[in-house]
Amino acid sequence: MIEVSAQADALLGSDAVAHVWTSNADGTPQVSVVWVLAQGDEIVFGTDAASQKAKNLRRDNRVVLSIEDTERNARGFQRHLLIRGRAHIEPGPDPALMDRLAMKYTGLARHPLAMRDSPTSVVVRVEIDRISGVGPWVEP
């Protein structure tokens, strides 16, 4: 298991959204934008159980998350964090998680979408296999 550095945790704690790559049944990529939280050594987000990403993750739990930073490095490259891992889907809604995500990304105390209380929402937990990208979270 990979430990999340303080620098990566800071980016994950910002309002930067994550682009989540999963694999469709035919091998083509599927990309979604999600709100994420770091919880210990895992990354978590919510989705609907019927979403394409949830279907893909049930079949093949490999996932890549890409989070773009607002800063550039000394060479002028846009900093970004790449996380490769294995996703595990927890059934059932988690209103507290949805509200934490809403507070982080919108400042609202309650998630503005029906997904907060939806019986078809699920929590996706990503166990990190590898961290890469451009930024202080990568060894020079």
N, C-alpha and C positions, 0 to 999 in steps of 0.2 A: 504494500500500500504506500502511496506517495503522500508526503506531507505537503500541505499548502504553505508556501512562504508568506511572510508578513506583507511583502509587496504584492503578491498575487491575491492575497486575501483583501488588501485595500482596493484593488481594482474590482474584485468580485463584490465588494461592499458598496461600490459606487452605483450610480444609476445607469451604467453601461449595460445594454441588453446583450444576450448571448444568441449567437446563431448556432443552431443545433443541426448537425448532419446525421441522418440515419440512412439506411440502405433499403430501397424498395425491393420487392420480390425479384424484379428483373435485373437487380444490381445497380440501377441508376441511383444517383443521390437524391435525397429529399431534404430540404432545408426549411427550418422554421425559426422564427424569432421568439424567444421566451424570456421571461423574467426569472432570474436565478438568485439563489442564496447559497452561501457556503455554510455548511454545518459540519464543523470538525474537518475530517478529511474527505467529505463528500460534497457534491454539488446537488442541490435539489431544485426542482421546478414542478409545476402542475400542468396537467393537460387533460383533455377529455379522453376517456377510454376508447372512444371510436375514432380518434384522430389518426391520421396516417402515421405520424411519428410513433404513437403508442402501438399501432398494428405492427409497424416495422420493428420496434424494440422487442415485442413479444417473440418475433421470429428470429431476430438477430440483435442481441443486446449491445453490440459495439456502437459507440457513439463518439462524435467529436463536437466539442463546443469551442467557438471562437468568440472572444470578447475583445473589442477594439478600445484602446486607451485614447485619451484626448491628447497625450503628449507624444513627442517625437524623440528619438534617441539622439546622441551626439552626431551621428552620421546623417541625420535627417529622416530616418525611416520611422514610419508610424509604429508606435509600440502596440503590440497585441499579444494576447494570451491564448494559447491553444491547449485544450485539455482533451486527451484521449482516454476513454474509459469504458466501463461496462455498466449498463443501466439496469436497474431493478425497479419494477413497477409495484407499488403498494396500492391495493384496491381501496376504494372509498374516498370520499372527500376529506379534506383537511382544512376547514374554514380558518383556523388560526394561521396556517402557512399562507393561505391566499391573502389574508389580511396583512401579514408581514410583508409580502411582496407588494401589495397595493401601497402600503405606507412608504416602502423604499422607493418605488418608482413613480408614485403620483402624489404622495403626501396624504392620501385618504386613509381614514381609519378602517374602512371596510372595502373589500374588493368590489369594484363597480360592476362586475359582470355576474351573471347567474352562476358561473362556474364555482363561485365561493361555496354555495350550498348545493350544488348539483350532485345528485346521486351517481352520475356517470363520470365525475372527475376522479382523477388518480394522481398520486404523487410519484414522481420519477426521481430516484436516487442514483447518482452517478458515482461509482467507485473509480477513483483516478488511477490509471495505469501509467500515464506519462504527461508531463507538462513541458511545453515548448513555446515557441513564438519569438517575439522581439521585445525585450524588456529586462528589468532587473530580476525576474523570476527564472531567467535562463543563465546558466554559468557561461562566462565568456570563453 
